[in-house]
């Protein structure tokens, strides 16, 4: 039996590029090793990924019990997708406006039990 658990977070107020820089470092690693890597990364995006990885690991433990302890879990899939941009306008001199776009991202973390 293949045990999988997932955690999703949508509309993160951060660029998908900044998140991907962190996600690429932990893709395919086992959960304890990925947690250690994320705790010591100097990027703000690592806190977002860390929170979701912990949630996915807890989901697996809740769903499958003792067979899905954190030591046996591996990151099977971790994806960052681009979300919609919040569009705002900033007033400038002489009646002009500059468009300000705040990017968002969607993060999906999936863990499975290593056999």
C-alpha positions as CSV (number, residue, x, y, z in Angstrom):
1,X,0.0,0.0,0.0
2,X,1.3,3.5,-0.9
3,X,0.5,6.0,1.8
4,X,0.3,9.6,0.7
5,X,-0.7,12.8,2.4
6,X,-0.9,16.4,1.1
7,X,-0.8,19.9,2.2
8,X,-1.9,22.9,0.1
9,X,-1.6,26.6,0.6
10,X,-3.0,29.1,-1.9
11,X,-2.5,32.8,-2.4
12,X,0.8,33.2,-0.6
13,X,1.9,36.8,-0.8
14,X,5.3,36.0,-2.3
15,X,6.7,35.5,-5.8
16,X,6.6,32.0,-7.2
17,X,10.3,32.4,-8.1
18,X,11.3,33.1,-4.5
19,X,9.4,30.0,-3.4
20,X,10.9,27.8,-6.1
21,X,14.4,28.7,-5.1
22,X,13.7,27.1,-1.7
23,X,11.6,24.2,-2.9
24,X,14.3,23.0,-5.4
25,X,16.6,22.4,-2.4
26,X,14.3,20.0,-0.6
27,X,12.6,18.1,-3.5
28,X,13.0,14.3,-3.1
29,X,14.6,14.4,0.4
30,X,13.3,12.6,3.4
31,X,11.3,14.7,5.8
32,X,13.7,15.1,8.8
33,X,16.5,16.1,6.5
34,X,14.3,18.6,4.7
35,X,13.2,20.1,8.0
36,X,16.8,20.6,9.0
37,X,17.6,22.3,5.7
38,X,14.6,24.6,5.8
39,X,15.2,25.7,9.4
40,X,18.7,27.0,8.6
41,X,17.9,28.6,5.2
42,X,18.2,32.4,5.3
43,X,15.1,33.0,3.1
44,X,11.6,34.1,4.2
45,X,10.2,31.6,1.8
46,X,11.7,28.7,3.8
47,X,9.3,29.5,6.7
48,X,6.3,29.1,4.4
49,X,7.6,25.8,3.0
50,X,8.6,24.6,6.5
51,X,5.1,25.2,7.8
52,X,3.5,23.3,4.9
53,X,5.9,20.4,5.1
54,X,5.1,20.0,8.8
55,X,1.4,20.1,8.0
56,X,1.8,17.4,5.3
57,X,3.8,15.2,7.7
58,X,1.2,15.6,10.5
59,X,-1.6,14.8,7.9
60,X,0.3,11.5,7.1
61,X,0.6,10.6,10.7
62,X,-3.0,11.3,11.4
63,X,-4.1,9.4,8.3
64,X,-1.9,6.3,8.6
65,X,-0.9,6.2,12.2
66,X,2.4,4.6,13.3
67,X,3.3,3.3,9.8
68,X,3.8,7.0,8.7
69,X,6.3,8.3,11.3
70,X,8.3,11.3,10.3
71,X,11.5,9.2,9.8
72,X,9.8,7.0,7.2
73,X,8.3,9.9,5.2
74,X,9.8,11.2,2.0
75,X,8.8,14.3,-0.1
76,X,7.2,12.7,-3.2
77,X,6.0,15.9,-4.8
78,X,6.4,19.5,-4.1
79,X,5.1,22.1,-6.5
80,X,4.9,25.9,-6.7
81,X,2.4,27.5,-9.1
82,X,2.0,31.1,-10.0
83,X,-1.1,32.7,-8.5
84,X,-3.0,35.8,-9.6
85,X,-1.3,39.2,-9.0
86,X,-3.0,41.8,-6.8
87,X,-3.1,45.0,-8.9
88,X,-3.0,48.4,-7.2
89,X,-2.2,51.9,-8.4
90,X,0.2,54.3,-6.8
91,X,-0.3,58.1,-7.4
92,X,2.6,59.9,-8.9
93,X,3.5,63.4,-9.8
94,X,1.5,65.5,-12.2
95,X,-1.6,63.3,-12.0
96,X,0.0,60.1,-13.3
97,X,-0.3,56.7,-11.7
98,X,2.1,53.7,-11.6
99,X,0.7,50.2,-11.5
100,X,1.9,48.1,-8.6
101,X,1.4,44.3,-8.9
102,X,1.8,42.1,-5.9
103,X,2.5,38.5,-7.0
104,X,1.0,35.5,-5.3
105,X,1.8,31.7,-5.4
106,X,0.2,28.4,-4.6
107,X,2.3,25.7,-2.8
108,X,1.5,21.9,-2.8
109,X,3.5,19.5,-0.7
110,X,2.9,15.7,-0.9
111,X,4.7,13.2,1.3
112,X,4.6,9.4,1.1
113,X,5.9,6.5,3.2
114,X,9.2,5.1,2.1
115,X,9.0,1.4,1.6
